[in-house]
């Protein structure tokens, strides 16, 4: 029996632990999105306390906030696993690492990687074009990490729980104290109409946990 | 029960436990749900959006409906490449206020929306600075514009095209990554 057990260790393929290899990044993406149901098209900023996931075996998982128009988009969030988007760093990130991603109507994708951050806690992420100059600023706990230039000053905001591999990536996300800015005003308004805005994930769903709080989970755990 | 049978059962249980312990020890993940999801275009990118079935995830409109419902002139293309005879769709686009898009068979899209830009010229300069060599600034229809040449985008992610603001409307003539910039510029010049 001992010999049989040892033989299994030698012969059976080992499931992945930690980095499963870049081959895990397939051709699918699963998003659970939410938005602020008023002032759509007029949002110039979004911020919130965002749960940074625990270190584990991940392929390509993202949690982010973003603002988009019908042709353009900017996004600020964290990734764990492979940041495999075109023009992104193509590196494996063992811990939650902040990044920005965006594109204009006619231009290429732009992607910037920032810093790894400790996991298992909430950190504040803020994305805004408060100066109304098309320079979108991403700030981690009020400290600017980077910027992207786009072809819009305001659009419609999103919160985003995203994964790319159903086997390796959990879909959990948690946002609290969500707030937004509208055109021309530096005031942050707490969400008053948080609502689901699309779900392509087969297992995880949007759950509203208060005016400015949400979870992306398999069951309502608010 | 015979001793041999009992030994076989015990042996089987030990082996089964061993396989389970092995799998957990080695960090195996749970099997995924069997529900299938549609493959997404550009799915390798991190993007806070669902991949849509059409350009801009829009609602299908007619040209007449667009003309009746937006407070600006609906500009149509008039070149060999894109013209009223090969217009395939008119979309009412979400995420922007009063945005529409006209789609033409060869892969040309014309996006129209009230601009959010205070200073379009400065915005174009900033865009060009971010992607030098691919994005440039210039003049189109007598106003500042930004030009993206898909042939110069080594990453192949730029659809290419021309963007400008005219009479408060932000106009983007968008290609498909293969249409030469010169032809997209002709489309922009032909809009009326």
HADDOCK unambig.tbl for C-alpha pairs under 7 A between the chains (distance, minus, plus):
assign (segid A and resid 5 and name CA) (segid B and resid 18 and name CA) 6.61 0.50 0.50
assign (segid A and resid 14 and name CA) (segid B and resid 26 and name CA) 6.34 0.50 0.50
assign (segid A and resid 15 and name CA) (segid B and resid 23 and name CA) 6.96 0.50 0.50
assign (segid A and resid 15 and name CA) (segid B and resid 26 and name CA) 5.99 0.50 0.50
assign (segid A and resid 15 and name CA) (segid B and resid 27 and name CA) 6.19 0.50 0.50
assign (segid A and resid 15 and name CA) (segid B and resid 28 and name CA) 4.70 0.50 0.50
assign (segid A and resid 16 and name CA) (segid B and resid 27 and name CA) 6.17 0.50 0.50
assign (segid A and resid 16 and name CA) (segid B and resid 28 and name CA) 6.13 0.50 0.50
assign (segid A and resid 17 and name CA) (segid B and resid 26 and name CA) 6.45 0.50 0.50
assign (segid A and resid 17 and name CA) (segid B and resid 27 and name CA) 4.89 0.50 0.50
assign (segid A and resid 17 and name CA) (segid B and resid 28 and name CA) 6.96 0.50 0.50
assign (segid A and resid 27 and name CA) (segid B and resid 39 and name CA) 6.10 0.50 0.50
assign (segid A and resid 27 and name CA) (segid B and resid 40 and name CA) 6.67 0.50 0.50
assign (segid A and resid 27 and name CA) (segid B and resid 43 and name CA) 5.65 0.50 0.50
assign (segid A and resid 27 and name CA) (segid B and resid 44 and name CA) 6.47 0.50 0.50
assign (segid A and resid 28 and name CA) (segid B and resid 39 and name CA) 5.10 0.50 0.50
assign (segid A and resid 28 and name CA) (segid B and resid 40 and name CA) 5.51 0.50 0.50
assign (segid A and resid 28 and name CA) (segid B and resid 43 and name CA) 5.35 0.50 0.50
assign (segid A and resid 29 and name CA) (segid B and resid 40 and name CA) 6.35 0.50 0.50
assign (segid A and resid 29 and name CA) (segid B and resid 43 and name CA) 5.13 0.50 0.50
assign (segid A and resid 31 and name CA) (segid B and resid 50 and name CA) 6.51 0.50 0.50
assign (segid A and resid 40 and name CA) (segid B and resid 95 and name CA) 6.48 0.50 0.50
assign (segid A and resid 41 and name CA) (segid B and resid 95 and name CA) 5.26 0.50 0.50
assign (segid A and resid 41 and name CA) (segid B and resid 96 and name CA) 4.50 0.50 0.50
assign (segid A and resid 41 and name CA) (segid B and resid 97 and name CA) 5.34 0.50 0.50
assign (segid A and resid 62 and name CA) (segid B and resid 46 and name CA) 6.97 0.50 0.50
assign (segid A and resid 66 and name CA) (segid B and resid 48 and name CA) 6.28 0.50 0.50
assign (segid A and resid 68 and name CA) (segid B and resid 95 and name CA) 6.44 0.50 0.50
assign (segid A and resid 69 and name CA) (segid B and resid 95 and name CA) 4.75 0.50 0.50
assign (segid A and resid 69 and name CA) (segid B and resid 96 and name CA) 5.01 0.50 0.50
assign (segid A and resid 70 and name CA) (segid B and resid 56 and name CA) 5.13 0.50 0.50
assign (segid A and resid 70 and name CA) (segid B and resid 93 and name CA) 5.72 0.50 0.50
assign (segid A and resid 70 and name CA) (segid B and resid 94 and name CA) 5.92 0.50 0.50
assign (segid A and resid 70 and name CA) (segid B and resid 95 and name CA) 5.37 0.50 0.50
assign (segid A and resid 70 and name CA) (segid B and resid 96 and name CA) 5.74 0.50 0.50
assign (segid A and resid 71 and name CA) (segid B and resid 56 and name CA) 6.30 0.50 0.50
assign (segid A and resid 75 and name CA) (segid B and resid 48 and name CA) 6.79 0.50 0.50
assign (segid A and resid 84 and name CA) (segid B and resid 44 and name CA) 5.86 0.50 0.50
assign (segid A and resid 84 and name CA) (segid B and resid 45 and name CA) 6.54 0.50 0.50
assign (segid A and resid 85 and name CA) (segid B and resid 44 and name CA) 4.83 0.50 0.50
assign (segid A and resid 85 and name CA) (segid B and resid 45 and name CA) 3.69 0.50 0.50
assign (segid A and resid 85 and name CA) (segid B and resid 46 and name CA) 6.08 0.50 0.50
assign (segid A and resid 86 and name CA) (segid B and resid 45 and name CA) 6.18 0.50 0.50
assign (segid A and resid 105 and name CA) (segid B and resid 172 and name CA) 6.75 0.50 0.50
assign (segid A and resid 105 and name CA) (segid B and resid 174 and name CA) 6.98 0.50 0.50
assign (segid A and resid 106 and name CA) (segid B and resid 148 and name CA) 6.10 0.50 0.50
assign (segid A and resid 106 and name CA) (segid B and resid 158 and name CA) 6.07 0.50 0.50
assign (segid A and resid 106 and name CA) (segid B and resid 159 and name CA) 5.43 0.50 0.50
assign (segid A and resid 106 and name CA) (segid B and resid 160 and name CA) 4.70 0.50 0.50
assign (segid A and resid 106 and name CA) (segid B and resid 161 and name CA) 5.25 0.50 0.50
assign (segid A and resid 106 and name CA) (segid B and resid 162 and name CA) 6.90 0.50 0.50
assign (segid A and resid 106 and name CA) (segid B and resid 174 and name CA) 5.69 0.50 0.50
assign (segid A and resid 107 and name CA) (segid B and resid 135 and name CA) 6.98 0.50 0.50
assign (segid A and resid 107 and name CA) (segid B and resid 148 and name CA) 5.84 0.50 0.50
assign (segid A and resid 107 and name CA) (segid B and resid 158 and name CA) 4.71 0.50 0.50
assign (segid A and resid 107 and name CA) (segid B and resid 159 and name CA) 6.58 0.50 0.50
assign (segid A and resid 107 and name CA) (segid B and resid 160 and name CA) 6.09 0.50 0.50
assign (segid A and resid 108 and name CA) (segid B and resid 157 and name CA) 4.89 0.50 0.50
assign (segid A and resid 108 and name CA) (segid B and resid 158 and name CA) 3.87 0.50 0.50
assign (segid A and resid 109 and name CA) (segid B and resid 157 and name CA) 6.00 0.50 0.50
assign (segid A and resid 109 and name CA) (segid B and resid 158 and name CA) 6.92 0.50 0.50
assign (segid A and resid 133 and name CA) (segid B and resid 123 and name CA) 6.85 0.50 0.50
assign (segid A and resid 134 and name CA) (segid B and resid 123 and name CA) 6.18 0.50 0.50
assign (segid A and resid 149 and name CA) (segid B and resid 126 and name CA) 6.13 0.50 0.50
assign (segid A and resid 149 and name CA) (segid B and resid 127 and name CA) 5.73 0.50 0.50
assign (segid A and resid 149 and name CA) (segid B and resid 130 and name CA) 6.92 0.50 0.50
assign (segid A and resid 150 and name CA) (segid B and resid 127 and name CA) 6.38 0.50 0.50
assign (segid A and resid 151 and name CA) (segid B and resid 123 and name CA) 6.42 0.50 0.50
assign (segid A and resid 152 and name CA) (segid B and resid 116 and name CA) 5.85 0.50 0.50
assign (segid A and resid 152 and name CA) (segid B and resid 117 and name CA) 6.17 0.50 0.50
assign (segid A and resid 153 and name CA) (segid B and resid 116 and name CA) 5.50 0.50 0.50
assign (segid A and resid 153 and name CA) (segid B and resid 117 and name CA) 6.03 0.50 0.50
assign (segid A and resid 154 and name CA) (segid B and resid 116 and name CA) 6.31 0.50 0.50
assign (segid A and resid 155 and name CA) (segid B and resid 95 and name CA) 5.99 0.50 0.50
assign (segid A and resid 155 and name CA) (segid B and resid 96 and name CA) 5.76 0.50 0.50
assign (segid A and resid 156 and name CA) (segid B and resid 95 and name CA) 5.10 0.50 0.50
assign (segid A and resid 156 and name CA) (segid B and resid 96 and name CA) 6.98 0.50 0.50
assign (segid A and resid 158 and name CA) (segid B and resid 48 and name CA) 6.63 0.50 0.50
assign (segid A and resid 160 and name CA) (segid B and resid 48 and name CA) 5.37 0.50 0.50
assign (segid A and resid 166 and name CA) (segid B and resid 32 and name CA) 5.48 0.50 0.50
assign (segid A and resid 167 and name CA) (segid B and resid 29 and name CA) 6.29 0.50 0.50
assign (segid A and resid 167 and name CA) (segid B and resid 30 and name CA) 6.49 0.50 0.50
assign (segid A and resid 167 and name CA) (segid B and resid 31 and name CA) 5.95 0.50 0.50
assign (segid A and resid 167 and name CA) (segid B and resid 32 and name CA) 4.92 0.50 0.50
assign (segid A and resid 168 and name CA) (segid B and resid 29 and name CA) 6.33 0.50 0.50
assign (segid A and resid 198 and name CA) (segid B and resid 50 and name CA) 6.91 0.50 0.50
assign (segid A and resid 202 and name CA) (segid B and resid 35 and name CA) 6.30 0.50 0.50
